[in-house]
């Protein structure tokens, strides 16, 4: 188990965009679930919570995974009722400790994403 494995207290489905030939010389884009990974979501600050209540605002979230987890930029994390786009993935200054994924989601007042 990784150094942070005991802190990963939730599971989140990870989806990735896949391009496939459409048979007519073009391509189609589909989303495929590549797995469900153990993770930990960082809690938003009070300022982020206030901003997230505004229609059309972007809500940023930081998610943490075990080192070596298969999460990439432009993947989607899909916890129940939400879809977050991964905008950056990086390791901390001590390699092999954990993987950090910075994500964003557009918040709508009606509760849809």
C-alpha positions as CSV (number, residue, x, y, z in Angstrom):
1,X,0.0,0.0,0.0
2,X,1.2,3.5,-0.7
3,X,2.3,5.9,2.0
4,X,-1.1,7.7,1.8
5,X,-3.2,4.6,1.1
6,X,-4.9,4.8,4.5
7,X,-6.1,8.4,3.8
8,X,-7.8,7.5,0.5
9,X,-11.3,7.3,1.9
10,X,-13.6,7.3,-1.2
11,X,-13.8,5.7,-4.6
12,X,-14.2,7.7,-7.7
13,X,-14.9,6.5,-11.3
14,X,-12.3,7.8,-13.8
15,X,-13.4,8.3,-17.4
16,X,-11.2,8.9,-20.5
17,X,-12.0,10.2,-23.9
18,X,-11.4,7.6,-26.6
19,X,-11.2,8.3,-30.4
20,X,-12.4,5.6,-32.8
21,X,-12.6,5.5,-36.6
22,X,-16.1,5.9,-37.8
23,X,-15.6,3.9,-41.0
24,X,-16.1,6.9,-43.2
25,X,-12.7,8.5,-42.8
26,X,-13.5,10.4,-39.6
27,X,-13.5,9.7,-36.0
28,X,-16.0,9.6,-33.2
29,X,-15.4,10.5,-29.6
30,X,-16.7,8.4,-26.8
31,X,-16.0,8.3,-23.0
32,X,-14.9,5.0,-21.4
33,X,-14.6,4.3,-17.7
34,X,-11.0,3.2,-17.2
35,X,-11.5,2.2,-13.6
36,X,-12.7,3.2,-10.1
37,X,-9.8,4.4,-8.0
38,X,-9.4,5.0,-4.2
39,X,-9.0,8.8,-3.7
40,X,-9.4,11.7,-1.2
41,X,-11.0,15.0,-2.1
42,X,-9.7,18.1,-0.5
43,X,-12.4,20.2,1.2
44,X,-13.2,23.5,-0.5
45,X,-12.5,26.8,1.4
46,X,-15.3,29.0,2.6
47,X,-14.5,31.4,-0.4
48,X,-14.7,28.5,-2.9
49,X,-18.1,27.4,-1.4
50,X,-19.5,30.9,-1.7
51,X,-18.3,31.2,-5.3
52,X,-19.7,27.8,-6.1
53,X,-23.2,29.0,-5.3
54,X,-23.1,31.5,-8.1
55,X,-24.7,30.3,-11.4
56,X,-22.2,29.4,-14.0
57,X,-19.2,29.7,-11.7
58,X,-16.3,27.2,-11.8
59,X,-15.7,25.1,-8.7
60,X,-12.1,23.9,-8.4
61,X,-11.3,20.7,-6.4
62,X,-8.2,18.9,-5.6
63,X,-8.2,15.1,-5.5
64,X,-5.4,12.9,-4.2
65,X,-4.6,9.3,-5.4
66,X,-2.0,6.7,-4.7
67,X,1.3,7.2,-6.5
68,X,1.2,5.7,-10.0
69,X,-2.6,5.9,-10.3
70,X,-3.8,6.1,-13.9
71,X,-5.2,9.6,-13.9
72,X,-4.4,12.0,-16.7
73,X,-5.1,15.6,-17.8
74,X,-8.5,15.8,-19.6
75,X,-9.8,12.7,-17.8
76,X,-13.1,13.1,-16.0
77,X,-13.8,12.1,-12.4
78,X,-17.4,11.2,-11.9
79,X,-18.4,11.1,-8.2
80,X,-22.2,10.6,-7.8
81,X,-24.1,13.5,-9.4
82,X,-21.1,15.4,-10.6
83,X,-18.6,15.5,-13.5
84,X,-15.1,17.1,-12.9
85,X,-12.5,17.6,-15.6
86,X,-8.9,17.0,-14.6
87,X,-6.9,20.1,-15.6
88,X,-3.5,19.1,-14.2
89,X,-1.9,16.1,-12.6
90,X,1.4,16.1,-10.8
91,X,3.5,14.4,-8.1
92,X,4.7,16.2,-4.9
93,X,8.4,17.1,-4.4
94,X,8.9,13.6,-2.9
95,X,8.2,11.2,-5.8
96,X,6.2,8.1,-5.1
97,X,4.2,9.7,-2.2
98,X,0.9,10.5,-4.0
99,X,-0.6,11.9,-7.1
100,X,-2.5,15.2,-7.1
101,X,-5.2,15.9,-9.6
102,X,-6.5,19.5,-9.9
103,X,-10.0,19.5,-11.3
104,X,-12.8,21.9,-12.3
105,X,-16.5,21.8,-12.6
106,X,-19.0,24.3,-13.8
107,X,-21.7,24.8,-11.1
108,X,-25.3,25.6,-12.1
109,X,-27.9,26.9,-9.6
110,X,-30.3,24.1,-10.4
111,X,-27.7,21.6,-9.2
112,X,-26.6,20.3,-12.6
113,X,-23.0,20.3,-13.7
